[in-house]
């Protein structure tokens, strides 16, 4: 198949891009800076230049494409949630989705499927009990953001396209994401637990994230929302403990919740202090088997690898 990946140079996108190529698909990326993208994806990568706004350019990039993986979206934790920052986060997600939907609706022959990025933030920052795809949206900025992110491409579902919303949890991968941030204090033999440590993290190994997306691409019956999380959420304290055990370095510091709230504001409540137990019921019902369902083997695998 010919597959277009939007957000191909991101933490997940670059690994998905390479996996699709290795599986024999014709893969096309899209970027504001194709040369910079090729440095990440390889000099032979087929990259279209797109400014993020022009519909005609996007329509041209979509010609002959069999499917799309739209993973575009700025890093949630890159900076404080100022009003300007919130608008940028929304534009990079819902804004891109709306432009993509408008471009596809102009085409007489559309791709057969769209894998649309979303996140477990959809369910809100606190889930007192485990929840799956049958649960409704929660409250807070991230929930509203993810609802708009998903609804930005809803017209494609109404037009008959197969649309899959991947509600991704915290992706653990070597050299990036949350794991990179958690490891920084360990470099100074001062492993740190944010908050009480009792908050649950709905995580997924990067390898399983890519495998799950491949599963959804290859199964035409898969549609609607899917939680991309391990079936076994971990508490923050348990994750920090495992990192300390595996690295042989101590974890003796705690950053109180009030200190995180003071420095990060509402962002702390919905990210590092959030407690979610999100289960991948639909993936499991379709026979998907996780390579890393438990936190310790996942961390042992990742901590034995250098970053990209």
Backbone as CSV, one residue per row, in Angstrom:
resi,resn,N_x,N_y,N_z,CA_x,CA_y,CA_z,C_x,C_y,C_z
1,UNK,0.832,-1.199,0.000,0.000,0.000,0.000,0.871,1.256,0.000
2,UNK,0.309,2.323,-0.511,0.955,3.624,-0.423,0.317,4.364,0.753
3,UNK,1.142,4.715,1.740,0.629,5.296,2.977,1.310,6.638,3.242
4,UNK,0.503,7.648,3.527,1.009,8.973,3.876,1.062,9.088,5.398
5,UNK,2.215,9.486,5.922,2.375,9.695,7.359,2.562,11.191,7.613
6,UNK,1.616,11.791,8.308,1.719,13.194,8.715,2.264,13.213,10.137
7,UNK,3.340,13.971,10.347,4.036,13.917,11.632,5.076,12.811,11.631
8,UNK,5.680,12.568,10.475,6.589,11.436,10.305,7.910,11.592,11.045
9,UNK,8.285,12.805,11.417,9.558,12.988,12.116,9.393,13.024,13.634
10,UNK,8.176,12.853,14.116,7.929,12.871,15.552,8.411,11.600,16.228
11,UNK,8.279,11.574,17.547,8.764,10.459,18.374,8.170,9.123,17.924
12,UNK,6.874,9.103,17.646,6.216,7.889,17.168,6.322,7.784,15.656
13,UNK,6.121,8.909,14.965,6.048,8.915,13.512,7.265,8.347,12.826
14,UNK,8.459,8.684,13.317,9.662,8.205,12.624,9.830,6.697,12.740
15,UNK,9.375,6.138,13.873,9.460,4.680,14.034,8.389,3.978,13.195
16,UNK,7.196,4.562,13.118,6.147,3.995,12.267,6.569,4.056,10.806
17,UNK,7.117,5.174,10.381,7.567,5.357,8.997,8.529,4.234,8.610
18,UNK,9.525,3.999,9.453,10.535,2.984,9.146,9.950,1.578,9.187
19,UNK,8.998,1.341,10.079,8.345,0.026,10.149,7.528,-0.236,8.889
20,UNK,6.809,0.770,8.420,6.029,0.620,7.191,6.932,0.330,5.999
21,UNK,8.061,1.019,5.931,9.023,0.779,4.846,9.546,-0.648,4.923
22,UNK,9.888,-1.093,6.131,10.436,-2.446,6.292,9.420,-3.520,5.930
23,UNK,8.121,-3.183,6.039,7.066,-4.132,5.680,6.736,-4.091,4.190
24,UNK,7.446,-3.265,3.433,7.281,-3.237,1.980,6.275,-2.235,1.458
25,UNK,5.778,-1.362,2.324,4.833,-0.344,1.869,5.576,0.824,1.212
26,UNK,4.890,1.505,0.329,5.408,2.749,-0.237,4.967,3.864,0.709
27,UNK,5.917,4.486,1.376,5.592,5.427,2.442,6.000,6.836,2.039
28,UNK,5.094,7.768,2.273,5.317,9.169,1.945,5.179,9.983,3.228
29,UNK,6.117,10.876,3.457,6.036,11.780,4.595,5.664,13.173,4.126
30,UNK,5.386,14.047,5.066,5.039,15.424,4.731,5.682,16.321,5.776
31,UNK,6.322,17.395,5.332,7.080,18.227,6.253,7.245,19.633,5.704
32,UNK,7.385,20.601,6.617,7.716,21.960,6.209,9.141,22.030,5.668
33,UNK,9.996,21.141,6.148,11.405,21.134,5.764,11.815,19.726,5.342
34,UNK,11.625,19.377,4.065,11.934,18.015,3.604,13.374,17.585,3.849
35,UNK,14.334,18.499,3.715,15.731,18.130,3.925,15.980,17.726,5.372
36,UNK,15.407,18.484,6.292,15.542,18.138,7.709,14.855,16.806,8.002
37,UNK,13.719,16.570,7.355,12.994,15.315,7.549,13.809,14.129,7.060
38,UNK,14.515,14.298,5.939,15.320,13.198,5.398,16.503,12.863,6.305
39,UNK,16.982,13.835,7.057,18.056,13.553,8.009,17.574,12.626,9.114
40,UNK,16.269,12.678,9.394,15.679,11.816,10.420,15.250,10.476,9.833
41,UNK,14.651,10.521,8.638,14.020,9.335,8.059,14.878,8.608,7.030
42,UNK,15.976,9.229,6.618,16.833,8.629,5.593,16.772,9.436,4.310
43,UNK,17.896,9.521,3.631,17.986,10.346,2.436,17.105,9.853,1.297
44,UNK,16.712,8.579,1.337,15.851,8.037,0.282,14.362,8.232,0.580
45,UNK,14.043,8.794,1.724,12.636,8.969,2.103,11.932,9.927,1.145
46,UNK,10.692,9.565,0.795,9.885,10.399,-0.099,9.110,11.398,0.763
47,UNK,9.471,12.669,0.670,8.874,13.693,1.537,8.266,14.805,0.692
48,UNK,6.978,15.104,0.940,6.321,16.256,0.315,6.508,17.478,1.207
49,UNK,6.712,18.624,0.607,6.782,19.856,1.381,5.378,20.422,1.547
50,UNK,5.041,20.782,2.797,3.717,21.338,3.091,3.839,22.332,4.226
51,UNK,3.212,23.484,4.057,3.305,24.529,5.077,2.337,24.344,6.234
52,UNK,1.511,23.316,6.154,0.542,23.054,7.217,-0.797,23.722,7.010
53,UNK,-0.941,24.494,5.905,-2.181,25.237,5.686,-2.769,25.059,4.282
54,UNK,-1.937,24.890,3.281,-2.394,24.881,1.889,-3.128,23.578,1.535
55,UNK,-4.420,23.698,1.256,-5.202,22.526,0.859,-4.767,21.961,-0.492
56,UNK,-4.545,22.795,-1.533,-4.147,22.251,-2.839,-2.865,21.424,-2.772
57,UNK,-1.891,21.878,-1.982,-0.639,21.125,-1.841,-0.905,19.787,-1.162
58,UNK,-1.760,19.796,-0.155,-2.083,18.564,0.557,-2.852,17.606,-0.346
59,UNK,-3.770,18.125,-1.143,-4.524,17.280,-2.080,-3.563,16.570,-3.028
60,UNK,-2.569,17.298,-3.515,-1.584,16.703,-4.425,-0.800,15.581,-3.734
61,UNK,-0.422,15.822,-2.472,0.310,14.805,-1.713,-0.536,13.567,-1.469
62,UNK,-1.859,13.737,-1.442,-2.777,12.627,-1.158,-3.120,11.788,-2.381
63,UNK,-2.744,12.240,-3.553,-3.091,11.527,-4.785,-2.458,10.132,-4.804
64,UNK,-3.273,9.141,-5.050,-2.782,7.767,-5.139,-2.501,7.096,-3.820
65,UNK,-2.824,7.760,-2.720,-2.564,7.208,-1.393,-3.676,6.239,-0.992
66,UNK,-3.295,5.103,-0.408,-4.272,4.107,0.039,-4.720,4.319,1.476
67,UNK,-3.872,4.938,2.277,-4.218,5.165,3.676,-3.355,6.260,4.270
68,UNK,-3.802,6.788,5.420,-3.126,7.909,6.063,-2.967,7.621,7.550
69,UNK,-1.809,7.981,8.073,-1.609,8.021,9.522,-1.317,9.464,9.884
70,UNK,-2.271,10.117,10.543,-2.106,11.520,10.927,-1.679,11.593,12.386
71,UNK,-0.369,11.801,12.593,0.194,11.854,13.940,0.639,13.260,14.318
72,UNK,0.197,14.253,13.557,0.645,15.630,13.782,0.166,16.152,15.125
73,UNK,1.028,16.907,15.793,0.651,17.533,17.067,1.875,17.953,17.850
74,UNK,1.886,19.191,18.306,3.009,19.684,19.099,3.067,18.990,20.456
75,UNK,4.262,18.934,21.026,4.508,18.320,22.321,3.711,19.035,23.416
76,UNK,2.861,18.287,24.109,2.019,18.843,25.172,2.848,19.466,26.291
77,UNK,3.966,18.825,26.637,4.745,19.251,27.807,5.927,20.146,27.447
78,UNK,5.927,20.701,26.259,7.076,21.493,25.814,7.194,22.822,26.538
79,UNK,6.092,23.375,26.992,6.131,24.665,27.677,4.870,24.894,28.482
80,UNK,4.850,25.925,29.310,3.670,26.231,30.140,2.425,26.458,29.279
81,UNK,1.272,26.142,29.848,0.019,26.276,29.099,-0.504,27.709,29.169
82,UNK,0.193,28.601,28.531,-0.321,29.951,28.379,-1.467,29.916,27.364
83,UNK,-2.211,30.999,27.276,-3.297,31.061,26.294,-2.764,30.851,24.888
84,UNK,-1.623,31.465,24.583,-1.005,31.318,23.268,-0.581,29.880,23.016
85,UNK,-0.033,29.244,24.051,0.416,27.851,23.917,-0.763,26.915,23.687
86,UNK,-1.846,27.143,24.402,-3.033,26.306,24.215,-3.571,26.423,22.785
87,UNK,-3.553,27.629,22.244,-4.015,27.823,20.869,-3.117,27.090,19.887
88,UNK,-1.807,27.093,20.151,-0.864,26.392,19.278,-1.087,24.884,19.338
89,UNK,-1.347,24.361,20.525,-1.618,22.930,20.676,-2.894,22.535,19.936
90,UNK,-3.904,23.370,20.038,-5.163,23.097,19.348,-4.992,23.168,17.836
91,UNK,-4.282,24.193,17.360,-4.084,24.367,15.924,-3.307,23.204,15.321
92,UNK,-2.279,22.729,16.042,-1.451,21.647,15.513,-2.186,20.316,15.481
93,UNK,-3.303,20.237,16.187,-4.074,19.003,16.218,-5.389,19.152,15.440
94,UNK,-6.341,19.866,16.037,-7.643,20.021,15.386,-7.531,20.821,14.092
95,UNK,-6.646,21.824,14.079,-6.484,22.618,12.864,-5.989,21.786,11.705
96,UNK,-4.976,20.965,11.958,-4.454,20.077,10.914,-5.499,19.063,10.487
97,UNK,-6.249,18.529,11.464,-7.289,17.557,11.139,-8.358,18.134,10.236
98,UNK,-8.770,19.373,10.497,-9.811,20.007,9.675,-9.321,20.234,8.242
99,UNK,-8.076,20.688,8.095,-7.517,20.904,6.753,-7.413,19.578,6.011
100,UNK,-6.978,18.538,6.714,-6.893,17.213,6.105,-8.271,16.740,5.656
101,UNK,-9.269,16.905,6.512,-10.626,16.471,6.157,-11.150,17.222,4.939
102,UNK,-10.931,18.537,4.898,-11.403,19.331,3.761,-10.710,18.908,2.467
103,UNK,-9.403,18.613,2.562,-8.660,18.166,1.383,-9.185,16.829,0.889
104,UNK,-9.446,15.907,1.784,-9.920,14.575,1.394,-11.321,14.618,0.803
105,UNK,-12.158,15.489,1.330,-13.529,15.578,0.822,-13.584,16.135,-0.592
106,UNK,-12.510,16.785,-1.037,-12.447,17.290,-2.411,-12.096,16.198,-3.413
107,UNK,-11.575,15.084,-2.923,-11.041,14.056,-3.817,-12.130,13.107,-4.292
108,UNK,-12.171,12.808,-5.579,-13.168,11.867,-6.085,-12.895,10.438,-5.627
109,UNK,-11.607,10.118,-5.450,-11.222,8.786,-4.962,-10.362,8.967,-3.725
110,UNK,-10.927,8.652,-2.567,-10.226,8.885,-1.311,-9.476,7.635,-0.854
111,UNK,-8.475,7.826,0.012,-7.834,6.674,0.662,-8.870,5.868,1.438
112,UNK,-8.562,4.609,1.689,-9.545,3.734,2.329,-9.609,3.909,3.849
113,UNK,-8.529,4.446,4.464,-8.560,4.569,5.922,-7.736,5.759,6.394
114,UNK,-8.065,6.194,7.611,-7.305,7.219,8.311,-7.064,6.757,9.736
115,UNK,-5.792,6.677,10.112,-5.425,6.466,11.505,-5.202,7.852,12.100
116,UNK,-6.083,8.262,12.986,-6.068,9.620,13.525,-5.567,9.621,14.966
117,UNK,-4.489,10.353,15.207,-3.931,10.422,16.558,-4.900,11.086,17.529
118,UNK,-4.885,10.586,18.739,-5.585,11.177,19.872,-4.793,10.748,21.105
119,UNK,-5.350,10.889,22.283,-4.600,10.521,23.487,-5.543,10.185,24.619
120,UNK,-5.002,9.512,25.637,-5.827,9.122,26.781,-6.260,10.320,27.606
121,UNK,-5.709,11.493,27.314,-6.203,12.713,27.942,-7.683,12.917,27.703
122,UNK,-8.222,12.257,26.692,-9.651,12.296,26.384,-10.495,11.959,27.622
123,UNK,-10.001,11.060,28.461,-10.782,10.572,29.603,-10.652,11.455,30.845
124,UNK,-9.870,12.539,30.755,-9.691,13.417,31.899,-8.512,12.995,32.750
125,UNK,-8.076,13.856,33.682,-6.856,13.594,34.446,-7.001,12.574,35.569
126,UNK,-8.223,12.195,35.922,-8.410,11.251,37.026,-9.439,10.195,36.638
127,UNK,-9.026,8.923,36.700,-9.982,7.822,36.547,-9.833,6.949,37.790
128,UNK,-10.778,7.031,38.684,-10.680,6.336,39.972,-10.645,4.826,39.802
129,UNK,-11.280,4.335,38.745,-11.286,2.902,38.445,-10.819,2.730,36.998
130,UNK,-10.382,1.519,36.625,-9.963,1.288,35.238,-11.122,1.529,34.265
131,UNK,-10.815,2.158,33.119,-11.821,2.417,32.100,-11.286,1.983,30.741
132,UNK,-12.213,1.717,29.827,-11.804,1.363,28.464,-12.523,2.264,27.468
133,UNK,-12.585,1.818,26.218,-13.121,2.662,25.145,-14.612,2.977,25.290
134,UNK,-15.309,2.266,26.166,-16.729,2.533,26.356,-16.967,3.761,27.234
135,UNK,-15.917,4.255,27.905,-16.061,5.412,28.796,-16.196,6.698,27.988
136,UNK,-16.926,7.648,28.542,-17.088,8.945,27.901,-15.927,9.874,28.219
137,UNK,-15.962,11.074,27.667,-14.885,12.037,27.921,-14.915,12.564,29.338
138,UNK,-13.733,13.007,29.800,-13.641,13.594,31.120,-13.699,15.108,31.045
139,UNK,-13.062,15.754,32.006,-13.033,17.216,32.056,-11.592,17.705,31.993
140,UNK,-11.436,18.998,31.739,-10.114,19.585,31.706,-9.671,19.943,30.302
141,UNK,-8.572,20.663,30.219,-8.074,21.130,28.931,-7.722,19.981,27.990
142,UNK,-7.022,18.965,28.501,-6.608,17.870,27.620,-7.797,17.088,27.086
143,UNK,-8.811,16.910,27.915,-10.001,16.220,27.437,-10.669,17.007,26.318
144,UNK,-10.815,18.308,26.519,-11.416,19.154,25.481,-10.565,19.154,24.216
145,UNK,-9.243,19.208,24.407,-8.331,19.202,23.266,-8.478,17.929,22.446
146,UNK,-8.527,16.785,23.132,-8.639,15.513,22.424,-10.006,15.315,21.783
147,UNK,-11.044,15.826,22.416,-12.361,15.750,21.794,-12.393,16.535,20.489
148,UNK,-11.800,17.727,20.490,-11.757,18.531,19.268,-10.834,17.902,18.232
149,UNK,-9.753,17.278,18.708,-8.816,16.592,17.820,-9.544,15.496,17.041
150,UNK,-10.317,14.693,17.744,-11.048,13.604,17.095,-12.171,14.126,16.205
151,UNK,-12.909,15.119,16.695,-14.057,15.619,15.925,-13.625,16.362,14.664
152,UNK,-12.349,16.787,14.601,-11.869,17.524,13.422,-11.945,16.701,12.147
153,UNK,-11.945,15.370,12.276,-11.986,14.513,11.074,-13.271,13.692,11.014
154,UNK,-14.247,14.055,11.837,-15.482,13.254,11.903,-16.240,13.259,10.582
155,UNK,-16.117,14.344,9.817,-16.822,14.399,8.525,-16.359,13.291,7.586
156,UNK,-15.140,12.803,7.773,-14.630,11.719,6.928,-15.343,10.405,7.260
157,UNK,-15.606,10.194,8.517,-16.373,9.013,8.926,-17.779,9.075,8.336
158,UNK,-18.369,10.273,8.395,-19.710,10.441,7.824,-19.713,10.222,6.323
159,UNK,-18.558,10.495,5.676,-18.445,10.320,4.233,-18.100,8.886,3.844
160,UNK,-17.945,8.014,4.834,-17.747,6.598,4.540,-16.331,6.082,4.664
161,UNK,-15.382,6.923,5.075,-14.017,6.449,5.275,-13.907,5.656,6.574
162,UNK,-13.001,4.717,6.596,-12.696,4.013,7.848,-11.759,4.898,8.658
163,UNK,-12.240,5.355,9.810,-11.453,6.240,10.663,-11.206,5.540,11.998
164,UNK,-9.927,5.493,12.393,-9.523,4.898,13.667,-8.887,5.979,14.520
165,UNK,-9.395,6.176,15.731,-8.829,7.150,16.654,-7.936,6.403,17.636
166,UNK,-6.637,6.697,17.615,-5.720,6.008,18.533,-5.480,6.894,19.759
167,UNK,-6.102,6.508,20.863,-5.962,7.240,22.118,-4.740,6.695,22.859
168,UNK,-3.611,7.316,22.556,-2.324,6.824,23.035,-2.041,7.294,24.452
169,UNK,-1.488,6.375,25.254,-1.061,6.721,26.602,0.345,7.294,26.592
170,UNK,1.053,7.158,27.703,2.426,7.651,27.814,3.346,6.666,27.109
171,UNK,3.985,7.117,26.044,4.839,6.235,25.253,6.238,6.213,25.855
172,UNK,6.687,5.014,26.216,8.027,4.845,26.759,8.960,4.377,25.648
173,UNK,9.969,5.188,25.357,10.927,4.846,24.316,12.301,5.357,24.687
174,UNK,13.329,4.696,24.164,14.702,5.102,24.460,14.987,6.467,23.847
175,UNK,15.521,7.368,24.650,15.972,8.650,24.138,14.913,9.706,23.949
176,UNK,13.699,9.485,24.469,12.668,10.495,24.270,11.509,10.321,25.218
177,UNK,10.557,11.248,25.125,9.330,11.160,25.898,9.549,11.257,27.396
178,UNK,8.599,10.714,28.154,8.647,10.789,29.613,9.870,10.086,30.177
179,UNK,10.248,8.948,29.597,11.364,8.184,30.141,12.643,9.018,30.162
180,UNK,12.867,9.773,29.126,14.057,10.640,29.078,14.046,11.628,30.233
181,UNK,12.870,12.203,30.523,12.764,13.169,31.614,12.963,12.510,32.976
182,UNK,12.410,11.308,33.151,12.549,10.615,34.434,13.987,10.188,34.695
183,UNK,14.735,9.913,33.620,16.108,9.437,33.772,17.096,10.547,34.119
184,UNK,16.759,11.784,33.804,17.719,12.878,34.018,18.255,12.934,35.448
185,UNK,17.397,12.905,36.496,17.933,12.962,37.861,18.804,11.750,38.209
186,UNK,18.525,10.609,37.587,19.327,9.414,37.864,20.766,9.586,37.405
187,UNK,20.978,10.448,36.418,22.347,10.712,35.966,23.184,11.338,37.071
188,UNK,22.507,11.962,38.052,23.186,12.599,39.180,22.960,11.805,40.475
189,UNK,22.567,10.527,40.304,22.316,9.630,41.436,21.287,10.235,42.392
190,UNK,20.260,10.831,41.790,19.214,11.475,42.596,17.855,11.226,41.941
191,UNK,17.524,9.947,41.748,16.231,9.610,41.170,15.110,10.272,41.935
192,UNK,14.124,10.786,41.202,13.097,11.629,41.810,11.700,11.134,41.466
193,UNK,10.827,11.106,42.478,9.428,10.744,42.281,8.574,12.002,42.269
194,UNK,7.910,12.303,41.150,7.019,13.474,41.122,5.732,13.198,41.893
195,UNK,5.357,14.112,42.780,4.118,13.962,43.533,4.189,12.823,44.532
196,UNK,3.026,12.289,44.874,2.946,11.222,45.882,3.500,9.898,45.371
197,UNK,3.509,9.723,44.059,3.924,8.447,43.484,2.769,7.469,43.347
198,UNK,1.634,7.800,43.958,0.485,6.891,43.897,-0.317,7.043,42.604
199,UNK,-0.034,8.084,41.833,-0.781,8.290,40.599,-0.450,7.202,39.566
200,UNK,-1.500,6.722,38.896,-1.332,5.679,37.883,-0.972,6.288,36.531
201,UNK,-0.061,5.616,35.838,0.326,5.997,34.490,-0.127,4.914,33.523
202,UNK,-0.867,5.307,32.509,-1.258,4.376,31.448,-0.213,4.508,30.338
203,UNK,0.703,3.579,30.313,1.900,3.642,29.484,1.848,2.599,28.369
204,UNK,2.752,2.747,27.410,2.920,1.738,26.371,4.350,1.804,25.856
205,UNK,4.951,0.661,25.639,6.292,0.590,25.044,6.200,1.079,23.603
206,UNK,7.187,1.836,23.170,7.180,2.379,21.813,7.012,1.291,20.762
207,UNK,7.638,0.149,20.988,7.507,-0.958,20.039,6.059,-1.422,19.927
208,UNK,5.371,-1.519,21.047,3.967,-1.928,21.019,3.081,-0.849,20.408
209,UNK,3.434,0.406,20.605,2.684,1.499,19.971,2.702,1.337,18.450
210,UNK,3.892,1.109,17.902,4.021,0.942,16.452,3.319,-0.335,15.997
211,UNK,3.468,-1.409,16.739,2.831,-2.682,16.381,1.303,-2.549,16.408
212,UNK,0.796,-1.813,17.383,-0.655,-1.623,17.470,-1.173,-0.828,16.277
213,UNK,-0.440,0.204,15.868,-0.859,0.980,14.697,-0.822,0.104,13.448
214,UNK,0.207,-0.726,13.326,0.284,-1.642,12.188,-0.905,-2.616,12.196
215,UNK,-1.271,-3.097,13.360,-2.437,-3.972,13.498,-3.698,-3.282,12.982
216,UNK,-3.873,-2.023,13.357,-5.069,-1.281,12.960,-5.073,-0.965,11.469
217,UNK,-3.899,-0.746,10.908,-3.799,-0.544,9.453,-4.191,-1.809,8.711
218,UNK,-3.739,-2.952,9.222,-3.898,-4.227,8.509,-5.222,-4.936,8.767
219,UNK,-6.067,-4.380,9.643,-7.354,-5.008,9.938,-8.486,-4.078,9.503
220,UNK,-9.058,-4.312,8.328,-10.099,-3.428,7.790,-11.343,-3.313,8.664
221,UNK,-11.540,-4.269,9.563,-12.725,-4.212,10.426,-12.514,-3.291,11.630
222,UNK,-11.284,-2.871,11.857,-10.982,-2.011,13.007,-11.357,-0.571,12.695
223,UNK,-12.206,0.009,13.523,-12.560,1.414,13.361,-13.064,1.987,14.672
224,UNK,-13.101,3.315,14.738,-13.509,3.978,15.963,-12.342,4.131,16.929
225,UNK,-12.623,4.406,18.214,-11.553,4.657,19.175,-10.884,3.381,19.675
226,UNK,-9.557,3.458,19.828,-8.762,2.370,20.401,-7.790,2.971,21.410
227,UNK,-7.744,2.388,22.599,-6.755,2.802,23.583,-5.442,2.090,23.309
228,UNK,-4.385,2.863,23.091,-3.066,2.286,22.895,-2.291,2.455,24.198
229,UNK,-2.508,1.495,25.075,-1.882,1.466,26.397,-1.615,0.018,26.765
230,UNK,-0.648,-0.188,27.638,-0.434,-1.519,28.192,-1.674,-1.950,28.972
231,UNK,-1.963,-3.261,29.037,-3.087,-3.711,29.860,-2.811,-3.623,31.357
232,UNK,-1.589,-3.175,31.730,-1.220,-3.109,33.145,-0.652,-1.729,33.487
233,UNK,-1.527,-0.765,33.833,-1.029,0.551,34.255,-0.087,0.414,35.451
234,UNK,0.837,1.349,35.569,1.808,1.335,36.668,1.681,2.624,37.473
235,UNK,1.914,2.542,38.764,2.000,3.779,39.531,3.341,4.453,39.235
236,UNK,3.401,5.745,39.467,4.653,6.476,39.268,5.737,5.920,40.192
237,UNK,5.371,5.629,41.442,6.354,5.108,42.403,6.930,3.782,41.928
238,UNK,6.082,2.902,41.397,6.554,1.611,40.913,7.496,1.783,39.727
239,UNK,7.177,2.729,38.843,8.029,2.969,37.686,9.400,3.495,38.119
240,UNK,9.407,4.461,39.038,10.673,5.001,39.533,11.476,3.914,40.243
241,UNK,10.796,3.080,41.023,11.470,1.975,41.722,12.133,1.024,40.725
242,UNK,11.432,0.697,39.656,11.995,-0.218,38.659,13.198,0.401,37.960
243,UNK,13.122,1.687,37.654,14.265,2.355,37.022,15.476,2.305,37.955
244,UNK,15.251,2.547,39.259,16.336,2.499,40.235,16.941,1.096,40.312
245,UNK,16.089,0.082,40.329,16.566,-1.301,40.397,17.387,-1.667,39.163
246,UNK,16.899,-1.289,37.999,17.557,-1.670,36.742,18.865,-0.915,36.545
247,UNK,18.883,0.366,36.883,20.091,1.167,36.682,21.086,1.037,37.832
248,UNK,20.613,0.551,38.976,21.486,0.461,40.143,21.777,1.807,40.771
249,UNK,20.906,2.772,40.529,21.087,4.114,41.074,19.931,4.437,42.019
250,UNK,20.183,5.213,43.048,19.147,5.457,44.063,18.055,6.416,43.592
251,UNK,16.890,6.235,44.181,15.768,7.157,43.959,15.273,7.579,45.332
252,UNK,15.792,8.689,45.808,15.515,9.077,47.189,14.839,10.432,47.330
253,UNK,14.596,11.084,46.197,13.967,12.393,46.264,12.501,12.338,45.856
254,UNK,11.719,13.257,46.417,10.333,13.450,45.991,10.103,14.938,45.740
255,UNK,9.366,15.227,44.678,8.955,16.603,44.425,7.489,16.692,44.822
256,UNK,7.156,17.426,45.877,5.762,17.488,46.342,4.825,18.022,45.262
257,UNK,3.595,17.558,45.308,2.609,18.011,44.342,2.434,19.509,44.332
258,UNK,2.471,20.142,45.538,2.250,21.584,45.578,3.359,22.340,44.838
259,UNK,4.591,21.790,44.869,5.697,22.446,44.172,5.498,22.363,42.664
260,UNK,5.002,21.209,42.191,4.733,21.052,40.760,3.574,21.943,40.324
261,UNK,2.564,22.055,41.192,1.429,22.931,40.865,1.867,24.390,40.812
262,UNK,2.782,24.750,41.701,3.265,26.125,41.733,4.050,26.461,40.465
263,UNK,4.881,25.513,40.003,5.742,25.793,38.847,5.034,25.577,37.519
264,UNK,4.103,24.619,37.465,3.471,24.271,36.196,1.995,24.640,36.119
265,UNK,1.389,25.002,37.247,-0.023,25.353,37.239,-0.912,24.162,36.912
266,UNK,-1.992,24.429,36.173,-2.954,23.387,35.828,-2.321,22.269,35.004
267,UNK,-1.261,22.590,34.295,-0.564,21.593,33.490,-0.092,20.418,34.349
268,UNK,0.360,20.687,35.588,0.815,19.620,36.480,-0.312,18.653,36.791
269,UNK,-1.517,19.189,37.074,-2.667,18.353,37.431,-3.057,17.410,36.295
270,UNK,-2.860,17.853,35.050,-3.326,17.059,33.915,-2.217,16.251,33.247
271,UNK,-0.982,16.384,33.759,0.121,15.611,33.168,0.813,14.783,34.246
272,UNK,1.841,15.350,34.878,2.681,14.564,35.776,1.951,14.090,37.034
273,UNK,0.905,14.812,37.472,0.158,14.409,38.664,-1.143,13.670,38.327
274,UNK,-1.460,13.570,37.051,-2.695,12.893,36.633,-2.615,11.409,36.951
275,UNK,-3.751,10.818,37.271,-3.810,9.384,37.568,-4.861,8.740,36.683
276,UNK,-4.402,7.922,35.744,-5.302,7.274,34.796,-5.045,5.773,34.742
277,UNK,-6.117,5.004,34.729,-6.028,3.565,34.504,-6.858,3.260,33.260
278,UNK,-6.194,3.292,32.112,-6.867,3.134,30.824,-6.508,1.774,30.236
279,UNK,-7.511,1.007,29.862,-7.285,-0.355,29.379,-7.556,-0.473,27.873
280,UNK,-6.757,-1.290,27.174,-6.887,-1.458,25.719,-7.844,-2.592,25.348
281,UNK,-9.074,-2.504,25.794,-10.013,-3.618,25.646,-10.235,-4.018,24.182
282,UNK,-10.348,-3.033,23.292,-10.643,-3.368,21.895,-9.472,-4.075,21.222
283,UNK,-8.261,-3.625,21.489,-7.094,-4.321,20.930,-7.040,-5.763,21.419
284,UNK,-7.243,-5.955,22.713,-7.195,-7.298,23.275,-8.294,-8.183,22.691
285,UNK,-9.472,-7.604,22.472,-10.582,-8.392,21.922,-10.316,-8.828,20.489
286,UNK,-9.428,-8.103,19.793,-9.076,-8.446,18.413,-7.849,-9.349,18.340
287,UNK,-7.387,-9.818,19.508,-6.281,-10.766,19.535,-4.897,-10.154,19.525
288,UNK,-4.810,-8.835,19.700,-3.488,-8.206,19.724,-2.756,-8.639,20.989
289,UNK,-1.492,-9.053,20.823,-0.677,-9.491,21.950,0.474,-8.518,22.147
290,UNK,0.545,-7.947,23.328,1.590,-6.989,23.636,2.930,-7.695,23.818
291,UNK,3.982,-7.114,23.252,5.327,-7.629,23.487,5.797,-7.289,24.892
292,UNK,5.306,-6.157,25.420,5.713,-5.691,26.738,4.482,-5.275,27.541
293,UNK,3.754,-6.254,28.094,2.560,-5.914,28.877,2.873,-5.463,30.301
294,UNK,4.083,-5.755,30.809,4.462,-5.423,32.176,5.563,-4.366,32.180
295,UNK,5.574,-3.540,33.204,6.477,-2.394,33.232,7.948,-2.785,33.381
296,UNK,8.277,-3.760,34.192,9.695,-4.087,34.407,10.375,-4.575,33.124
297,UNK,9.825,-5.581,32.419,10.474,-6.000,31.168,10.555,-4.871,30.141
298,UNK,9.541,-4.001,30.125,9.558,-2.877,29.187,10.732,-1.945,29.491
299,UNK,10.900,-1.614,30.768,11.985,-0.724,31.149,13.349,-1.384,30.968
300,UNK,13.452,-2.675,31.267,14.731,-3.372,31.071,15.130,-3.343,29.604
301,UNK,14.152,-3.534,28.734,14.436,-3.488,27.295,14.900,-2.097,26.878
302,UNK,14.198,-1.073,27.319,14.496,0.290,26.877,15.790,0.828,27.480
303,UNK,16.073,0.455,28.724,17.277,0.970,29.385,18.539,0.278,28.919
304,UNK,18.371,-0.791,28.143,19.541,-1.463,27.559,19.892,-0.913,26.195
305,UNK,19.066,0.056,25.695,19.263,0.603,24.357,19.701,2.054,24.445
306,UNK,20.581,2.463,23.526,20.913,3.885,23.468,19.785,4.661,22.824
307,UNK,19.686,5.941,23.101,18.687,6.790,22.451,19.023,6.995,20.994
308,UNK,18.055,7.512,20.190,18.274,7.712,18.774,19.302,8.805,18.501
